[in-house]
Amino acid sequence: MAAVALVCTPHIAIDESELDESFVRASGPGGQNVNKLSTAVQLRFDVRRSAALPDAVAVRLMRLAGRRLTGDGILVISAQRFRTQERNRADARERLAELVAEAAVPPVPRRATRPTLASKKRRLEEKSRRGSTKRLRGSPAD
């Protein structure tokens, strides 16, 4: 049987062995079960050592992760939105896939542009108008 992978984009799939899940008790809805069952999921993914991610994608993912990234480069996603462990597990994996897919899109480089002649003229006219308004505010000269 082939190893199951988390497909993030058509070119990026994270192997199951790179994901580490731990289950903890959740706060919030759940009735009596909230005190008995560990339904919340903490999904851990080592971004720095992942073979599935190209270097550029890993760097963008670490930047996108923000506070969810530990000092060791491990991305921690907590999911406790649902009452069942399976739905929280699916939610955490889905959020990881969305984050990786977002990091996989390279940023569009900024193209330098020059202001048009008309905009330069408008800027200078407005500048002189503001200057004359401010001059009129001053005390009259003798």
Backbone bond lengths (Angstrom), bond angles and torsions (degrees), N, CA, C in turn:
res aa  C-N    CA-C-N  psi(-1)  N-CA   C-N-CA  omega(-1)  CA-C   N-CA-C  phi
1 M - - - 1.462 - - 1.527 109.27 -
2 A 1.315 117.07 134.83 1.462 122.56 -178.25 1.528 110.07 -76.09
3 A 1.322 114.82 151.76 1.466 119.81 179.46 1.520 109.23 -70.82
4 V 1.316 116.29 136.07 1.456 121.47 179.53 1.524 108.23 -76.97
5 A 1.321 116.01 139.94 1.459 120.23 -179.24 1.519 109.79 -126.20
6 L 1.324 115.05 153.08 1.460 121.90 175.82 1.520 106.50 -91.85
7 V 1.326 117.41 110.64 1.466 122.14 -177.17 1.524 108.64 -84.58
8 C 1.341 116.05 119.92 1.464 121.49 -178.48 1.530 111.08 -101.06
9 T 1.322 116.61 -46.05 1.457 123.76 176.21 1.523 106.87 -137.38
10 P 1.328 118.72 172.37 1.470 118.77 177.63 1.535 113.35 -59.54
11 H 1.334 117.38 -23.11 1.465 121.12 -177.09 1.523 113.71 -106.25
12 I 1.332 117.65 -13.15 1.463 120.72 -176.33 1.524 110.02 -121.52
13 A 1.327 115.47 122.06 1.465 122.02 175.01 1.525 107.61 -134.76
14 I 1.320 116.32 127.38 1.464 121.77 -178.41 1.520 108.64 -91.54
15 D 1.313 116.29 127.00 1.462 121.33 180.00 1.522 110.24 -68.61
16 E 1.310 115.16 146.87 1.470 121.88 -178.93 1.529 111.92 -58.39
17 S 1.332 116.78 -33.31 1.468 120.48 -177.34 1.531 112.78 -69.11
18 E 1.353 117.81 -17.68 1.464 121.25 179.37 1.526 112.31 -84.34
19 L 1.324 117.40 -10.74 1.464 121.74 -179.01 1.524 109.87 -99.58
20 D 1.325 115.56 137.51 1.458 121.35 178.33 1.526 107.75 -125.17
21 E 1.321 115.88 119.10 1.456 120.26 -178.96 1.521 110.50 -111.18
22 S 1.321 115.08 138.60 1.460 119.63 172.15 1.524 106.86 -131.69
23 F 1.319 115.53 147.47 1.455 120.85 -175.88 1.527 109.13 -113.56
24 V 1.327 115.05 130.68 1.460 121.62 -178.13 1.521 108.75 -129.35
25 R 1.308 116.33 168.84 1.459 120.58 178.07 1.524 109.27 -73.73
26 A 1.297 114.74 137.68 1.463 120.45 -177.49 1.517 110.93 -98.88
27 S 1.322 115.20 152.94 1.456 119.87 170.72 1.521 106.31 -96.04
28 G 1.310 117.31 168.54 1.455 119.49 177.45 1.511 113.15 95.44
29 P 1.356 117.45 -154.20 1.457 121.15 -172.27 1.516 112.75 -65.80
30 G 1.315 116.82 152.92 1.455 120.96 178.93 1.508 112.15 154.98
31 G 1.317 117.41 -8.49 1.465 120.70 179.01 1.516 111.22 64.08
32 Q 1.323 116.75 -137.80 1.461 121.10 -178.71 1.522 111.15 -69.36
33 N 1.328 116.59 -26.29 1.465 120.12 -177.90 1.523 113.29 -65.31
34 V 1.339 116.76 -24.12 1.460 119.91 -175.98 1.533 111.05 -60.31
35 N 1.314 117.31 -27.41 1.464 120.43 -179.83 1.522 113.20 -91.51
36 K 1.323 116.97 -10.29 1.465 120.32 -174.88 1.517 114.01 -109.28
37 L 1.330 116.31 -36.31 1.455 120.06 -171.53 1.522 112.13 -108.63
38 S 1.316 115.84 147.73 1.471 121.77 175.78 1.522 107.79 -95.64
39 T 1.323 116.05 91.80 1.455 120.10 -175.60 1.524 113.49 -99.36
40 A 1.325 117.80 -22.05 1.458 120.22 179.72 1.529 109.60 -74.39
41 V 1.342 114.93 146.29 1.464 121.08 -177.06 1.518 109.53 -117.97
42 Q 1.338 115.95 136.06 1.459 121.64 169.29 1.521 106.32 -114.65
43 L 1.316 115.53 110.66 1.462 121.80 -179.54 1.523 108.16 -97.47
44 R 1.333 116.52 124.13 1.464 121.39 -179.87 1.520 109.56 -113.67
45 F 1.341 114.95 135.05 1.460 121.44 -179.28 1.525 108.06 -138.70
46 D 1.331 116.51 121.80 1.464 121.82 -179.02 1.522 109.22 -81.79
47 V 1.320 116.20 100.98 1.462 121.99 -175.57 1.525 111.02 -68.86
48 R 1.325 117.74 -42.90 1.471 121.21 -176.11 1.519 113.44 -65.00
49 R 1.326 117.55 -37.58 1.467 120.35 -174.90 1.527 113.37 -99.61
50 S 1.314 117.89 8.21 1.460 120.76 -176.92 1.527 111.38 -73.76
51 A 1.320 114.87 130.69 1.467 120.65 177.52 1.529 110.82 -82.55
52 A 1.319 117.11 -17.84 1.465 121.60 -175.89 1.526 112.96 -77.78
53 L 1.325 116.86 -24.88 1.464 119.82 -174.91 1.519 112.53 -99.48
54 P 1.335 117.90 131.04 1.468 119.77 170.15 1.529 109.44 -64.65
55 D 1.326 116.78 155.89 1.470 121.02 -175.65 1.530 112.92 -56.31
56 A 1.330 116.73 -44.20 1.472 120.05 -177.67 1.530 110.72 -63.43
57 V 1.314 116.57 -39.81 1.467 120.90 179.57 1.531 109.86 -67.47
58 A 1.331 116.98 -40.28 1.463 120.98 179.68 1.532 110.91 -62.56
59 V 1.318 116.67 -41.32 1.470 120.90 179.73 1.529 109.90 -64.53
60 R 1.345 116.90 -45.34 1.467 120.24 179.24 1.525 110.94 -65.54
61 L 1.337 117.12 -36.41 1.470 121.17 179.03 1.528 110.49 -65.68
62 M 1.324 117.48 -40.88 1.472 120.41 178.55 1.526 110.68 -64.16
63 R 1.326 116.60 -35.93 1.461 120.00 178.40 1.531 110.62 -70.33
64 L 1.333 116.38 -40.39 1.469 121.13 179.78 1.528 112.60 -68.70
65 A 1.330 116.67 -33.01 1.464 121.63 -174.33 1.521 112.32 -63.52
66 G 1.315 118.06 -36.14 1.462 121.18 178.11 1.518 112.30 62.94
67 R 1.349 116.69 -123.97 1.476 121.42 -176.27 1.522 112.87 -73.55
68 R 1.319 117.42 -13.21 1.464 120.00 179.64 1.527 112.04 -76.41
69 L 1.330 117.48 -8.50 1.459 122.22 -179.02 1.526 109.90 -96.77
70 T 1.345 116.83 129.96 1.466 120.44 177.98 1.523 109.34 -82.39
71 G 1.310 116.09 172.92 1.459 120.96 178.80 1.521 113.08 -63.87
72 D 1.334 117.01 -24.40 1.461 121.33 -179.81 1.518 112.45 -86.07
73 G 1.339 118.27 1.78 1.456 121.25 -179.65 1.516 113.27 84.20
74 I 1.324 116.83 24.28 1.462 120.59 179.16 1.524 108.33 -102.53
75 L 1.328 115.66 124.76 1.452 122.75 178.84 1.526 108.57 -85.87
76 V 1.337 116.67 124.73 1.463 121.66 -179.09 1.526 108.18 -114.93
77 I 1.329 115.23 120.07 1.467 120.73 177.59 1.526 107.48 -114.52
78 S 1.332 116.04 122.34 1.463 121.38 178.86 1.521 109.09 -103.05
79 A 1.326 115.75 133.28 1.463 120.50 179.05 1.521 109.40 -131.31
80 Q 1.327 116.12 121.07 1.460 120.93 177.51 1.518 110.65 -144.89
81 R 1.316 116.24 25.94 1.450 121.72 -176.93 1.529 112.70 -70.74
82 F 1.328 116.19 -31.79 1.461 120.31 -174.15 1.523 111.09 -107.15
83 R 1.335 115.95 168.80 1.465 121.10 -177.26 1.516 113.38 -85.41
84 T 1.337 117.11 -18.17 1.464 118.87 -177.56 1.518 110.81 -108.20
85 Q 1.312 113.99 148.93 1.462 120.64 -179.35 1.531 110.70 -62.99
86 E 1.319 116.93 -40.22 1.462 121.17 -176.49 1.525 111.90 -65.26
87 R 1.340 116.61 -42.00 1.472 119.16 178.88 1.518 111.18 -68.96
88 N 1.337 118.47 -36.93 1.464 121.15 176.16 1.524 110.77 -65.87
89 R 1.326 115.78 -37.77 1.465 120.95 178.60 1.535 110.32 -63.28
90 A 1.329 116.03 -45.57 1.466 121.07 178.28 1.524 111.00 -64.35
91 D 1.339 116.63 -38.15 1.462 121.63 179.25 1.529 110.80 -63.80
92 A 1.327 117.30 -44.36 1.467 121.10 -179.97 1.521 110.66 -63.67
93 R 1.328 117.42 -43.06 1.469 121.30 179.57 1.527 111.05 -65.76
94 E 1.318 115.98 -39.52 1.461 120.56 179.05 1.529 110.50 -63.98
95 R 1.334 116.34 -42.40 1.463 120.28 179.15 1.526 111.77 -65.52
96 L 1.346 117.11 -37.75 1.464 120.48 175.96 1.520 109.97 -63.69
97 A 1.330 117.24 -44.87 1.464 121.15 -179.91 1.529 111.07 -61.48
98 E 1.343 117.42 -40.82 1.465 121.30 178.49 1.525 111.05 -64.37
99 L 1.328 116.24 -41.31 1.463 120.66 -179.95 1.525 111.11 -64.69
100 V 1.328 116.60 -43.49 1.473 120.59 178.78 1.527 109.89 -66.44
101 A 1.332 117.70 -40.47 1.465 120.93 178.93 1.527 110.83 -62.76
102 E 1.332 116.44 -38.72 1.464 120.38 177.83 1.527 110.99 -66.88
103 A 1.339 116.41 -38.53 1.467 120.51 179.42 1.524 111.24 -72.04
104 A 1.331 117.48 -23.25 1.465 120.77 -177.75 1.523 112.63 -73.80
105 V 1.321 117.21 -18.59 1.463 120.57 179.80 1.525 108.55 -82.05
106 P 1.341 117.37 115.79 1.468 118.65 -179.38 1.527 110.73 -69.97
107 P 1.334 117.85 144.31 1.472 119.84 -179.86 1.524 110.52 -68.14
108 V 1.331 115.65 144.63 1.458 120.71 178.36 1.520 107.84 -76.76
109 P 1.339 117.17 123.96 1.473 118.29 -178.82 1.533 111.20 -67.05
110 R 1.318 115.34 144.60 1.462 120.69 -179.55 1.517 109.09 -73.59
111 R 1.325 114.27 132.39 1.456 119.64 178.31 1.527 107.96 -100.34
112 A 1.324 116.71 122.61 1.461 120.75 -177.74 1.524 109.47 -68.91
113 T 1.328 116.00 134.44 1.462 121.07 177.85 1.517 108.80 -126.75
114 R 1.342 115.02 161.71 1.459 119.71 177.85 1.512 108.77 -113.38
115 P 1.338 116.98 146.63 1.467 118.84 178.10 1.532 110.67 -66.95
116 T 1.335 116.98 146.86 1.458 120.57 -179.96 1.523 109.74 -74.63
117 L 1.313 115.76 163.57 1.457 121.42 179.84 1.531 110.19 -63.00
118 A 1.331 116.00 -40.99 1.472 120.37 179.90 1.526 111.09 -62.90
119 S 1.356 117.70 -41.00 1.462 119.50 179.61 1.526 111.18 -67.86
120 K 1.326 116.99 -33.95 1.479 119.46 176.43 1.528 110.09 -64.20
121 K 1.342 115.74 -43.52 1.466 119.78 -179.83 1.526 110.68 -63.79
122 R 1.343 116.88 -43.72 1.466 120.92 178.57 1.524 110.82 -60.41
123 R 1.308 116.37 -41.27 1.468 120.35 -179.77 1.521 110.50 -63.66
124 L 1.336 117.66 -44.14 1.461 120.56 -178.54 1.527 112.02 -68.72
125 E 1.355 116.45 -36.88 1.471 119.55 177.78 1.536 110.37 -64.90
126 E 1.314 116.29 -44.45 1.467 120.71 178.74 1.525 110.79 -63.69
127 K 1.322 115.75 -37.26 1.466 121.09 179.52 1.529 110.55 -64.48
128 S 1.318 116.08 -43.82 1.469 118.65 -179.84 1.528 110.27 -70.06
129 R 1.349 117.25 -35.88 1.468 120.62 178.09 1.533 110.16 -63.32
130 R 1.328 117.75 -44.08 1.463 121.76 178.35 1.535 110.34 -63.64
131 G 1.328 115.41 -39.93 1.470 119.51 179.47 1.516 112.06 -62.29
132 S 1.349 116.28 -43.38 1.471 119.19 -179.71 1.528 110.31 -67.49
133 T 1.338 118.24 -36.77 1.465 121.52 177.13 1.524 109.92 -60.97
134 K 1.324 116.07 -43.67 1.467 119.99 -178.80 1.528 111.12 -69.10
135 R 1.367 115.75 -34.98 1.471 118.77 178.24 1.513 110.72 -63.24
136 L 1.343 116.68 -38.45 1.462 120.85 -178.78 1.524 112.05 -68.40
137 R 1.326 117.58 -22.26 1.458 121.13 -179.41 1.544 111.47 -74.33
138 G 1.302 117.06 -21.86 1.459 120.63 -175.29 1.517 111.89 -70.30
139 S 1.336 117.20 171.63 1.460 120.23 178.28 1.528 108.51 -74.85
140 P 1.353 117.85 146.21 1.474 120.38 -177.42 1.529 111.62 -64.70
141 A 1.319 114.19 140.56 1.481 120.17 -179.18 1.520 109.20 -82.40
142 D 1.327 118.70 149.52 1.472 122.48 179.83 1.496 111.43 -82.95
